[in-house]
Amino acid sequence: MNNPTLFDAVYEDEPFEQQLLDLFDRHEKEIVHFLEREYGELSFDEKLAVMLTSCFVRAGHVCMPINKSADELALIIEMDESIIEKIQSKKLRLNESSIVGRPAENTPMILDGRLLYFRRYFRDEKKLLSWITEKGNHQKDIILKQTDREILHDLFESGKKDVNWQKVAAALSLFKPFTFHCLNFTVHKPPLCHFTTSHDFTLLVYTQ
Protein backbone atom coordinates (compact mmCIF):
# COMPACT_ATOMS: atom_id res chain seq x y z
CA MET A 1 0.00 0.00 0.00
CA ASN A 2 1.07 3.58 -0.52
CA ASN A 3 2.44 5.18 2.67
CA PRO A 4 -0.70 5.75 4.78
CA THR A 5 -0.91 8.79 7.06
CA LEU A 6 -2.98 9.49 10.16
CA PHE A 7 -5.73 10.62 7.80
CA ASP A 8 -5.61 7.39 5.80
CA ALA A 9 -6.24 4.64 8.31
CA VAL A 10 -5.65 1.41 6.37
CA TYR A 11 -6.43 -1.92 8.03
CA GLU A 12 -6.07 -5.43 6.70
CA ASP A 13 -9.67 -6.27 7.59
CA GLU A 14 -11.06 -3.38 5.49
CA PRO A 15 -13.46 -4.31 2.67
CA PHE A 16 -11.75 -4.96 -0.65
CA GLU A 17 -13.33 -1.88 -2.25
CA GLN A 18 -12.00 0.42 0.48
CA GLN A 19 -8.52 -1.11 0.19
CA LEU A 20 -8.57 -0.20 -3.51
CA LEU A 21 -9.66 3.40 -2.91
CA ASP A 22 -6.95 3.79 -0.25
CA LEU A 23 -4.33 3.23 -2.96
CA PHE A 24 -5.22 6.49 -4.74
CA ASP A 25 -3.37 9.75 -4.03
CA ARG A 26 -4.61 12.30 -1.49
CA HIS A 27 -5.62 14.65 -4.33
CA GLU A 28 -8.29 12.20 -5.52
CA LYS A 29 -9.44 11.39 -1.97
CA GLU A 30 -9.97 15.05 -1.15
CA ILE A 31 -12.22 15.52 -4.18
CA VAL A 32 -14.34 12.59 -2.98
CA HIS A 33 -14.47 14.02 0.55
CA PHE A 34 -15.59 17.39 -0.79
CA LEU A 35 -18.35 15.87 -2.92
CA GLU A 36 -19.61 13.76 -0.02
CA ARG A 37 -19.90 16.86 2.15
CA GLU A 38 -22.08 18.42 -0.56
CA TYR A 39 -24.05 15.40 -1.85
CA GLY A 40 -23.90 12.81 0.90
CA GLU A 41 -22.21 9.43 0.84
CA LEU A 42 -21.15 8.28 -2.62
CA SER A 43 -21.34 4.73 -3.90
CA PHE A 44 -18.15 2.81 -4.65
CA ASP A 45 -18.67 3.28 -8.41
CA GLU A 46 -19.15 7.03 -7.93
CA LYS A 47 -15.98 7.31 -5.85
CA LEU A 48 -14.02 5.30 -8.39
CA ALA A 49 -15.41 7.39 -11.26
CA VAL A 50 -14.37 10.62 -9.52
CA MET A 51 -10.89 9.30 -8.74
CA LEU A 52 -10.28 7.88 -12.21
CA THR A 53 -11.55 11.06 -13.92
CA SER A 54 -9.21 13.10 -11.73
CA CYS A 55 -6.32 10.82 -12.72
CA PHE A 56 -7.24 11.29 -16.40
CA VAL A 57 -7.16 15.08 -15.93
CA ARG A 58 -3.79 14.91 -14.20
CA ALA A 59 -2.53 12.78 -17.10
CA GLY A 60 -3.39 15.59 -19.52
CA HIS A 61 -6.92 14.67 -20.62
CA VAL A 62 -10.12 16.69 -20.14
CA CYS A 63 -12.50 13.73 -19.91
CA MET A 64 -12.71 9.97 -19.47
CA PRO A 65 -14.38 7.39 -21.78
CA ILE A 66 -17.08 5.80 -19.68
CA ASN A 67 -17.67 2.94 -22.14
CA LYS A 68 -14.42 1.29 -20.98
CA SER A 69 -14.14 -1.04 -18.01
CA ALA A 70 -12.41 0.23 -14.88
CA ASP A 71 -9.27 -1.82 -15.45
CA GLU A 72 -9.07 -0.63 -19.08
CA LEU A 73 -9.28 2.97 -17.89
CA ALA A 74 -6.44 2.38 -15.44
CA LEU A 75 -4.31 0.89 -18.22
CA ILE A 76 -4.97 3.81 -20.58
CA ILE A 77 -3.32 6.29 -18.22
CA GLU A 78 -0.71 3.76 -17.04
CA MET A 79 -1.66 3.80 -13.38
CA ASP A 80 0.39 2.09 -10.68
CA GLU A 81 0.40 -1.70 -10.88
CA SER A 82 -0.91 -1.96 -7.31
CA ILE A 83 -4.10 -0.22 -8.45
CA ILE A 84 -4.46 -2.04 -11.76
CA GLU A 85 -4.18 -5.40 -10.00
CA LYS A 86 -7.14 -4.61 -7.72
CA ILE A 87 -9.48 -2.89 -10.19
CA GLN A 88 -12.15 -5.23 -11.50
CA SER A 89 -12.94 -5.65 -15.18
CA LYS A 90 -16.37 -4.04 -15.15
CA LYS A 91 -17.90 -0.77 -16.29
CA LEU A 92 -18.88 1.89 -13.78
CA ARG A 93 -22.57 2.14 -12.90
CA LEU A 94 -23.53 5.81 -12.76
CA ASN A 95 -27.13 5.81 -14.03
CA GLU A 96 -28.62 6.79 -10.66
CA SER A 97 -25.78 9.06 -9.57
CA SER A 98 -26.62 12.41 -7.99
CA ILE A 99 -23.22 13.87 -8.95
CA VAL A 100 -23.40 12.95 -12.66
CA GLY A 101 -25.78 14.71 -15.04
CA ARG A 102 -26.36 15.65 -18.66
CA PRO A 103 -24.76 18.77 -20.21
CA ALA A 104 -27.71 21.00 -19.31
CA GLU A 105 -27.79 19.88 -15.67
CA ASN A 106 -25.99 21.65 -12.83
CA THR A 107 -24.05 18.66 -11.49
CA PRO A 108 -20.34 18.48 -10.58
CA MET A 109 -19.75 15.86 -13.26
CA ILE A 110 -21.13 15.83 -16.79
CA LEU A 111 -21.79 12.79 -18.97
CA ASP A 112 -21.77 13.85 -22.63
CA GLY A 113 -22.40 10.77 -24.71
CA ARG A 114 -19.72 8.31 -23.63
CA LEU A 115 -17.42 10.94 -22.10
CA LEU A 116 -17.34 11.84 -18.41
CA TYR A 117 -16.11 15.32 -17.42
CA PHE A 118 -15.72 17.45 -14.36
CA ARG A 119 -18.15 20.28 -15.07
CA ARG A 120 -15.39 22.89 -15.23
CA TYR A 121 -13.52 21.09 -18.01
CA PHE A 122 -16.72 20.41 -19.94
CA ARG A 123 -17.62 24.10 -19.81
CA ASP A 124 -14.12 25.21 -20.81
CA GLU A 125 -14.01 22.74 -23.72
CA LYS A 126 -17.34 24.01 -25.06
CA LYS A 127 -16.17 27.63 -24.81
CA LEU A 128 -12.98 26.76 -26.69
CA LEU A 129 -14.93 24.86 -29.36
CA SER A 130 -17.27 27.83 -29.81
CA TRP A 131 -14.32 30.21 -30.15
CA ILE A 132 -12.54 27.97 -32.68
CA THR A 133 -15.74 27.51 -34.70
CA GLU A 134 -16.37 31.25 -34.82
CA LYS A 135 -12.80 32.06 -35.88
CA GLY A 136 -12.68 29.17 -38.33
CA ASN A 137 -15.80 30.38 -40.15
CA HIS A 138 -14.22 33.74 -40.96
CA GLN A 139 -12.83 33.95 -44.47
CA LYS A 140 -10.96 36.66 -46.33
CA ASP A 141 -12.25 37.97 -49.65
CA ILE A 142 -9.17 37.28 -51.74
CA ILE A 143 -8.62 36.24 -55.33
CA LEU A 144 -5.38 34.49 -56.13
CA LYS A 145 -3.49 35.97 -59.05
CA GLN A 146 -1.22 33.98 -61.32
CA THR A 147 1.84 35.37 -59.52
CA ASP A 148 0.42 34.14 -56.22
CA ARG A 149 0.06 30.66 -57.65
CA GLU A 150 3.63 30.74 -58.96
CA ILE A 151 4.98 31.79 -55.55
CA LEU A 152 3.00 29.01 -53.88
CA HIS A 153 4.42 26.45 -56.32
CA ASP A 154 7.97 27.78 -55.84
CA LEU A 155 7.84 27.58 -52.05
CA PHE A 156 6.14 24.19 -51.82
CA GLU A 157 6.90 21.37 -54.22
CA SER A 158 3.98 19.37 -55.51
CA GLY A 159 3.90 15.79 -54.28
CA LYS A 160 4.72 13.29 -57.00
CA LYS A 161 2.31 10.70 -55.65
CA ASP A 162 0.77 12.06 -52.47
CA VAL A 163 -0.81 15.41 -51.69
CA ASN A 164 1.60 17.99 -50.25
CA TRP A 165 -0.46 18.87 -47.17
CA GLN A 166 1.97 21.62 -46.14
CA LYS A 167 1.22 23.31 -49.44
CA VAL A 168 -2.52 22.88 -48.87
CA ALA A 169 -2.19 24.36 -45.37
CA ALA A 170 -0.25 27.34 -46.71
CA ALA A 171 -2.88 28.00 -49.39
CA LEU A 172 -5.70 27.83 -46.83
CA SER A 173 -3.88 30.38 -44.69
CA LEU A 174 -4.37 32.95 -47.44
CA PHE A 175 -8.15 32.62 -47.21
CA LYS A 176 -8.72 31.90 -43.52
CA PRO A 177 -7.28 34.13 -40.78
CA PHE A 178 -7.51 31.24 -38.31
CA THR A 179 -6.46 27.71 -39.24
CA PHE A 180 -4.93 24.68 -37.57
CA HIS A 181 -1.80 23.27 -39.17
CA CYS A 182 -0.97 19.79 -37.94
CA LEU A 183 2.51 18.95 -39.21
CA ASN A 184 3.29 15.30 -38.60
CA PHE A 185 7.05 14.94 -38.34
CA THR A 186 8.74 11.60 -37.73
CA VAL A 187 12.04 10.99 -36.00
CA HIS A 188 14.04 10.39 -39.18
CA LYS A 189 13.25 13.81 -40.67
CA PRO A 190 15.72 16.71 -40.30
CA PRO A 191 15.28 18.81 -37.13
CA LEU A 192 15.02 21.99 -39.22
CA CYS A 193 12.00 20.87 -41.25
CA HIS A 194 9.57 22.65 -38.91
CA PHE A 195 11.56 25.88 -39.16
CA THR A 196 11.71 25.58 -42.96
CA THR A 197 7.95 25.14 -43.21
CA SER A 198 7.31 28.12 -40.91
CA HIS A 199 9.76 30.18 -42.97
CA ASP A 200 7.91 29.33 -46.19
CA PHE A 201 4.58 30.23 -44.59
CA THR A 202 6.00 33.64 -43.64
CA LEU A 203 7.33 34.29 -47.15
CA LEU A 204 4.02 33.36 -48.72
CA VAL A 205 1.98 35.66 -46.45
CA TYR A 206 4.53 38.47 -46.84
CA THR A 207 3.99 38.53 -50.62
CA GLN A 208 0.25 39.21 -50.19
C-alpha positions as CSV (number, residue, x, y, z in Angstrom):
1,M,0.0,0.0,0.0
2,N,1.1,3.6,-0.5
3,N,2.4,5.2,2.7
4,P,-0.7,5.7,4.8
5,T,-0.9,8.8,7.1
6,L,-3.0,9.5,10.2
7,F,-5.7,10.6,7.8
8,D,-5.6,7.4,5.8
9,A,-6.2,4.6,8.3
10,V,-5.6,1.4,6.4
11,Y,-6.4,-1.9,8.0
12,E,-6.1,-5.4,6.7
13,D,-9.7,-6.3,7.6
14,E,-11.1,-3.4,5.5
15,P,-13.5,-4.3,2.7
16,F,-11.7,-5.0,-0.7
17,E,-13.3,-1.9,-2.2
18,Q,-12.0,0.4,0.5
19,Q,-8.5,-1.1,0.2
20,L,-8.6,-0.2,-3.5
21,L,-9.7,3.4,-2.9
22,D,-7.0,3.8,-0.3
23,L,-4.3,3.2,-3.0
24,F,-5.2,6.5,-4.7
25,D,-3.4,9.7,-4.0
26,R,-4.6,12.3,-1.5
27,H,-5.6,14.6,-4.3
28,E,-8.3,12.2,-5.5
29,K,-9.4,11.4,-2.0
30,E,-10.0,15.1,-1.1
31,I,-12.2,15.5,-4.2
32,V,-14.3,12.6,-3.0
33,H,-14.5,14.0,0.6
34,F,-15.6,17.4,-0.8
35,L,-18.4,15.9,-2.9
36,E,-19.6,13.8,0.0
37,R,-19.9,16.9,2.1
38,E,-22.1,18.4,-0.6
39,Y,-24.0,15.4,-1.9
40,G,-23.9,12.8,0.9
41,E,-22.2,9.4,0.8
42,L,-21.2,8.3,-2.6
43,S,-21.3,4.7,-3.9
44,F,-18.1,2.8,-4.7
45,D,-18.7,3.3,-8.4
46,E,-19.2,7.0,-7.9
47,K,-16.0,7.3,-5.9
48,L,-14.0,5.3,-8.4
49,A,-15.4,7.4,-11.3
50,V,-14.4,10.6,-9.5
51,M,-10.9,9.3,-8.7
52,L,-10.3,7.9,-12.2
53,T,-11.6,11.1,-13.9
54,S,-9.2,13.1,-11.7
55,C,-6.3,10.8,-12.7
56,F,-7.2,11.3,-16.4
57,V,-7.2,15.1,-15.9
58,R,-3.8,14.9,-14.2
59,A,-2.5,12.8,-17.1
60,G,-3.4,15.6,-19.5
61,H,-6.9,14.7,-20.6
62,V,-10.1,16.7,-20.1
63,C,-12.5,13.7,-19.9
64,M,-12.7,10.0,-19.5
65,P,-14.4,7.4,-21.8
66,I,-17.1,5.8,-19.7
67,N,-17.7,2.9,-22.1
68,K,-14.4,1.3,-21.0
69,S,-14.1,-1.0,-18.0
70,A,-12.4,0.2,-14.9
71,D,-9.3,-1.8,-15.5
72,E,-9.1,-0.6,-19.1
73,L,-9.3,3.0,-17.9
74,A,-6.4,2.4,-15.4
75,L,-4.3,0.9,-18.2
76,I,-5.0,3.8,-20.6
77,I,-3.3,6.3,-18.2
78,E,-0.7,3.8,-17.0
79,M,-1.7,3.8,-13.4
80,D,0.4,2.1,-10.7
81,E,0.4,-1.7,-10.9
82,S,-0.9,-2.0,-7.3
83,I,-4.1,-0.2,-8.4
84,I,-4.5,-2.0,-11.8
85,E,-4.2,-5.4,-10.0
86,K,-7.1,-4.6,-7.7
87,I,-9.5,-2.9,-10.2
88,Q,-12.1,-5.2,-11.5
89,S,-12.9,-5.6,-15.2
90,K,-16.4,-4.0,-15.2
91,K,-17.9,-0.8,-16.3
92,L,-18.9,1.9,-13.8
93,R,-22.6,2.1,-12.9
94,L,-23.5,5.8,-12.8
95,N,-27.1,5.8,-14.0
96,E,-28.6,6.8,-10.7
97,S,-25.8,9.1,-9.6
98,S,-26.6,12.4,-8.0
99,I,-23.2,13.9,-9.0
100,V,-23.4,13.0,-12.7
101,G,-25.8,14.7,-15.0
102,R,-26.4,15.6,-18.7
103,P,-24.8,18.8,-20.2
104,A,-27.7,21.0,-19.3
105,E,-27.8,19.9,-15.7
106,N,-26.0,21.6,-12.8
107,T,-24.0,18.7,-11.5
108,P,-20.3,18.5,-10.6
109,M,-19.7,15.9,-13.3
110,I,-21.1,15.8,-16.8
111,L,-21.8,12.8,-19.0
112,D,-21.8,13.9,-22.6
113,G,-22.4,10.8,-24.7
114,R,-19.7,8.3,-23.6
115,L,-17.4,10.9,-22.1
116,L,-17.3,11.8,-18.4
117,Y,-16.1,15.3,-17.4
118,F,-15.7,17.4,-14.4
119,R,-18.2,20.3,-15.1
120,R,-15.4,22.9,-15.2
121,Y,-13.5,21.1,-18.0
122,F,-16.7,20.4,-19.9
123,R,-17.6,24.1,-19.8
124,D,-14.1,25.2,-20.8
125,E,-14.0,22.7,-23.7
126,K,-17.3,24.0,-25.1
127,K,-16.2,27.6,-24.8
128,L,-13.0,26.8,-26.7
129,L,-14.9,24.9,-29.4
130,S,-17.3,27.8,-29.8
131,W,-14.3,30.2,-30.2
132,I,-12.5,28.0,-32.7
133,T,-15.7,27.5,-34.7
134,E,-16.4,31.3,-34.8
135,K,-12.8,32.1,-35.9
136,G,-12.7,29.2,-38.3
137,N,-15.8,30.4,-40.1
138,H,-14.2,33.7,-41.0
139,Q,-12.8,34.0,-44.5
140,K,-11.0,36.7,-46.3
141,D,-12.2,38.0,-49.7
142,I,-9.2,37.3,-51.7
143,I,-8.6,36.2,-55.3
144,L,-5.4,34.5,-56.1
145,K,-3.5,36.0,-59.1
146,Q,-1.2,34.0,-61.3
147,T,1.8,35.4,-59.5
148,D,0.4,34.1,-56.2
149,R,0.1,30.7,-57.6
150,E,3.6,30.7,-59.0
151,I,5.0,31.8,-55.6
152,L,3.0,29.0,-53.9
153,H,4.4,26.4,-56.3
154,D,8.0,27.8,-55.8
155,L,7.8,27.6,-52.1
156,F,6.1,24.2,-51.8
157,E,6.9,21.4,-54.2
158,S,4.0,19.4,-55.5
159,G,3.9,15.8,-54.3
160,K,4.7,13.3,-57.0
161,K,2.3,10.7,-55.7
162,D,0.8,12.1,-52.5
163,V,-0.8,15.4,-51.7
164,N,1.6,18.0,-50.2
165,W,-0.5,18.9,-47.2
166,Q,2.0,21.6,-46.1
167,K,1.2,23.3,-49.4
168,V,-2.5,22.9,-48.9
169,A,-2.2,24.4,-45.4
170,A,-0.3,27.3,-46.7
171,A,-2.9,28.0,-49.4
172,L,-5.7,27.8,-46.8
173,S,-3.9,30.4,-44.7
174,L,-4.4,33.0,-47.4
175,F,-8.1,32.6,-47.2
176,K,-8.7,31.9,-43.5
177,P,-7.3,34.1,-40.8
178,F,-7.5,31.2,-38.3
179,T,-6.5,27.7,-39.2
180,F,-4.9,24.7,-37.6
181,H,-1.8,23.3,-39.2
182,C,-1.0,19.8,-37.9
183,L,2.5,19.0,-39.2
184,N,3.3,15.3,-38.6
185,F,7.1,14.9,-38.3
186,T,8.7,11.6,-37.7
187,V,12.0,11.0,-36.0
188,H,14.0,10.4,-39.2
189,K,13.3,13.8,-40.7
190,P,15.7,16.7,-40.3
191,P,15.3,18.8,-37.1
192,L,15.0,22.0,-39.2
193,C,12.0,20.9,-41.2
194,H,9.6,22.7,-38.9
195,F,11.6,25.9,-39.2
196,T,11.7,25.6,-43.0
197,T,7.9,25.1,-43.2
198,S,7.3,28.1,-40.9
199,H,9.8,30.2,-43.0
200,D,7.9,29.3,-46.2
201,F,4.6,30.2,-44.6
202,T,6.0,33.6,-43.6
203,L,7.3,34.3,-47.2
204,L,4.0,33.4,-48.7
205,V,2.0,35.7,-46.5
206,Y,4.5,38.5,-46.8
207,T,4.0,38.5,-50.6
208,Q,0.3,39.2,-50.2
